[in-house]
Structures are given as C-alpha cells and as structure tokens.
Amino acid sequence: MFLLQGVQNIQGQFYYKFNNVIEQGNIVFTGTNQAGYWFRWNDRYGQGNLQLREYTDGSLRGIIYLDDGTMLGRNLGKFEGMRR
C-alpha cells in the first residue's frame, strides 16, 4: 500500500515498501479528466504517470505507469493508497 502526503498542495511525497525497505518518491499533480486525477511521479528507480480516482471510503485507486517512450508509459499495475 502507498501513502500519499501533501497531494492537496499540488506536490508531495509517496512511500512504499520494497525489499523490506521503506522507499520515498516525489509526486506532482498535473490535472484531471474523465479518468480521474493525474500525477507525475519519480523516485530513485524511475519516473512516470499516475492516474487515480478517489472513493467514498477515502481510498485512492488507479494505475501507475513507468516512462518508456510511449504517451502514458508502461502499465506497472494497480495503485492503492490513502490520503494522509
């Protein structure tokens, strides 16, 4: 699970566990459309796009993409997190 901080302020950080180590990345809000909220992210491993929708239980769910030269990037899988 990811934890987002400061997203309402246009930019913030996200945290996730990888190989039993807590990793940190940066996230910047870029806009909205019919698919939901769009962000740019980067961490020490790469960068890409993130598409999220907010649900009534307070969760944020969507798809995380890794830059690979295509418009959206390569689909890395599901994103599930909570606002903090």
C-alpha angles and dihedrals in degrees: 000000000000126000119211123201129187097005092139087062092062093252138042146130135283129204133204139165117248122171089348091303124112108235126197130209138172126248131192126191111234105174150291137266138155089297092059134247120354127208139174115226137186137178136163091286101049148302140255149126132305125201116196140177124197118228131203092251088064095254126133116215133175147102130306119211130196118215109253103153097276124109098263099014132235115321107246093182141258125348119208123175148134133240115246 
